[in-house]
Every structure is written in C-alpha cells, then in structure tokens.
C-alpha cells in the first residue's frame, strides 16, 4: 500500500514512469562460442607432426610435461615470486598425451592434458617477469605474445636459463612455451633452442602456428 500511495502522489506531478529495463548481463565469448564447446579428441594430437620440416626425429613426451620440466629444471624447483609457479607448472591430470621431436637447433614438445584450471589474469599481470631455479640451473621467465585461439585463454612464456656445470662452466638455453587454456584441457607447445646455434629450421613464428593448428586438430576442425 505504501508503494501505491507513493506512486499516486508522484502521478500528480509527473506520473509514475516505468524504469528502463536493465541491460542483459555480459557473457563470456570463451564460454559461448562453438569452438569453446567443441569436444576435444586428445588422440588427434599427433596430426600436427607433419608441420615440422625434414630432419627431425619424433618420440613421445616425458612423464613430467609441465613447461618448467621441459625447460630443463628438476622437480625440486622454486619460483620467485612463488605465486608465479602456477604459470610454469599448472595442475593437470596425468598421463598427458603428445609428442616430441628433436632436430637441428631445436627440441619441440606438444602436450595436451585434462586440466581443471583456467588462466588467472591477476597472476599473469603480476608475473610479467619472474625467476625460476633448481639446483645449478636458474632462469628468468617473461611473458611473451601468444596467438589468439577462439574459445580459449592463451599465454606465452619465454625462459633464458643458465646451468653451471663442473669447473664453473656455464651452458645456456632458451625455451618458449605457448599454452591454450581450453575448457577442461590445457594444450601447450614448447620449443627449446640453443642460443648459439646457427640452425633454425622452425623459425620464430613456428610455435604460434603449431599451437593454433594443434588446437584445431584436437577439435576436429582440420
């Protein structure tokens, strides 16, 4: 009755105008696009081996397939800041599927695994650069550009690592990991290179192409 009385009183002056309808709540394109809801067939991951140039030998993936493991750091590794560790070793269900290839100047890993995690934008913003270390190996990781993948969040990480061996000699390596966080799955491509090598058969754009084509293959798109 109070509401009705108020409305009548206002009508004397200006009428009881109905409020404009509220705008629809925003939706996530990653959750609504056909690509985001596509069924992932992990058995198709091997289709992208054909993208590599001649001269590479193929194999399986190791037991530890987290980016930090493929960069060459042992299981007892640490990150600084510690919060950034989830980017270098996101939780996944094992065993993962994938393939590896070694050739002149590069080692390539392609991995797909079931994963409950999504890419945390706050962590990513905080971890534009962070450090990793395990035993005699240390490295600096930085955020690099990753290709856009429909229905997925993507991130690129590049690490420059140094290992001190017997006698104080240092060996250096560089690796780039591009990852796509799909609903329920994580797909990653890692390319490890020797900074001093003159062989570069895969090229700078190859990791991005390989990630995009791998996701498409897993979705049955091509």
N, C-alpha and C positions, 0 to 999 in steps of 0.2 A: 504493500500500500504506500510506503514511503516513496518508492521509486515512481509509482504512478502519480503521486501528488507532485513530486518534483517536476516531472515531465509536463504536467498540466500547467504548472506555474511558468515554466520556461516557454511554453507554447504561446502565452500571452504576448511575450516579447519577440521571440524569434522562431518559435516552432521547435519540435523535438526532431532534430536531424539525425538520421542513422549514420553511424560511423562507417568510413570506407572499410571494405573487407581487408583483412590482414594479408600481406603478400605471402605466397607459398614459401615454405621453408626451403633453404638451399639444399641441393642434393650433390652428392659426390659423383663426378663423372667416372671415377675409377670403379665405383660400385654399380653403375647403371649401364655402362656401355656393353654391347655384346661381347667385346673382347674380354672384359673383366669377368664375365660369367662363363667363358669358354672352358670346356673340360680339358685338363692338362693330361696328355699322354706321355709320361716320362720315358716310355720305350722308344720315342721318336728322337731322343737327344742325339743319337749318332748320325742323323741325316746331315748335320752341318759339317761333318769331317771333310766333305767334298769341297768346302770353301778354301781349304789350305792349299798352298802351291805345292808342286812336286818337291821332294827332298825331305819330307817329314815322316818319321816313324810313329805309329799310333800304339797306344796302350790304354789301360784302364786308369781309374783315379785312385789315389791312396786312401787309406782309412780316414785320415784327418783331411777334410776337404775345406775347412774354413780358410778364408783368404790369408790370415796370418800364418797358417801352416804352409800354404803354397808359396808364401814369401820366403820360407826357409827358417822360421822361428819354431823352436821346440815347444812342447806342451806347457812348460813352466814359464810362460811369458807374462809380461805385465805391460799395461798401457798407462800413459800419463798425459792427461788426466784419466783416472780409472774408468770414468763414465763412458769414455770413448771406446772401450774394449768391445762393446756390443756391435760396433760397426765392423771391426776386424774379425770377430768370431760370433756372428749371430746364431742363436739357437736353432738347430734343425733336427729333424728326425733322421735316424740312420737305419739302414745304409743309404747313402746317396747314390745317384746314377750319373754317369757322364763318361767322358773320355779325355785322354791327354795325348799330346803329340810333341815330339822333340825334333828339332831341325836346326839348320844353320842360324845361329844368333838368337834363338828363342825357344822357350818351352811354353806350350799352350795347355790350359786346363778349361774344360767346360763341365759345369756341375749343375744338377737340378736335384732339389730335395724338398720334401714336405717341411713346412715351417709355419709355426703359429704366429710369428712376429710380423709387425709392419714397421716401416721406416719411421723412426721418431724424428720429426722435424726439429724439435728442441735440441736433441743430442747432435743432430747434424750441424745445426747452427753453432753450437759450442765447439764442435770438433773439426773446424776447418783445417786445423793442423794439430797433430798430436804425435807423441813419441811411443815407440814400442821397443822392448828389449827382452832378450832371452839368452842367458849365458854370455858368450863372447860376441853375440850378434845384436846390433842395435840399428834402429832406423827411424826416419822421420816420414810420417804419413800426411798427405794433404789431399783435400777434396779437389777432384777434377771433374770436368764436364762429362756427363753420361748421356746417351741418346734417349730421347723421349720414346716411351713404349706405351701404347694405348692400354688403359686399364691397369697400369702398374706405376709404382713409385720407383725411380731409378737413382743410383748414386755411383760415382766414380771415385776410387781411391788409388793414389799412386804412392809407392814407398821407395825411398832410396836407402838401401841397407848396407851396412859395413860389418864385416866379420874379421876379428883379429885372430890370426892363426899362430902357430908355433913360431917363435922368434920375433913376434911383433909385426909380421907381415899382414897387410890388410887386403882383403878381397872385397870387391864392390859389386852390387847387383841392383837392378831396378825392376820393379814389377808394377803392373797396373791391373786393378780388378774393377770390372763394371758389373753391377748387380741390378736385377729387376725383382722387386718385391711384388709378386702376384698374389691374389687371394689364395692362401693355403700353400703356396710354394715359393721357394727362392731359387732364382736362376742366376748363375754368375759365370763370368768369363775372366780368367786370369792369364796374363801374358808376362812371363819373366824373361828379361833380357840382360845381356852383359853390356854395360855402358861403353866398354871399349871395343866392342865387336863392330866390324865393318859390314857384317852380314845383316841385312834387314829385309828378309823376304816377305814379311807380313805387312809392313807399313804401319804408319801411325793411326790410320783410320780403321784398321782391321778389327781391333777389339770391339768397337761400337757396332760395326757391321755384323760381327759374329754374334753379339748379344741379341740384336734385333732379329736376326734370322733364326736363332735358336728358339726364341720365344714363339715366333711364327710357326716353326716346325712342331713345337710341343702342343700348340693349339690346333694343328692340322690345317693351317692356312695356306701352306705351300710346301 
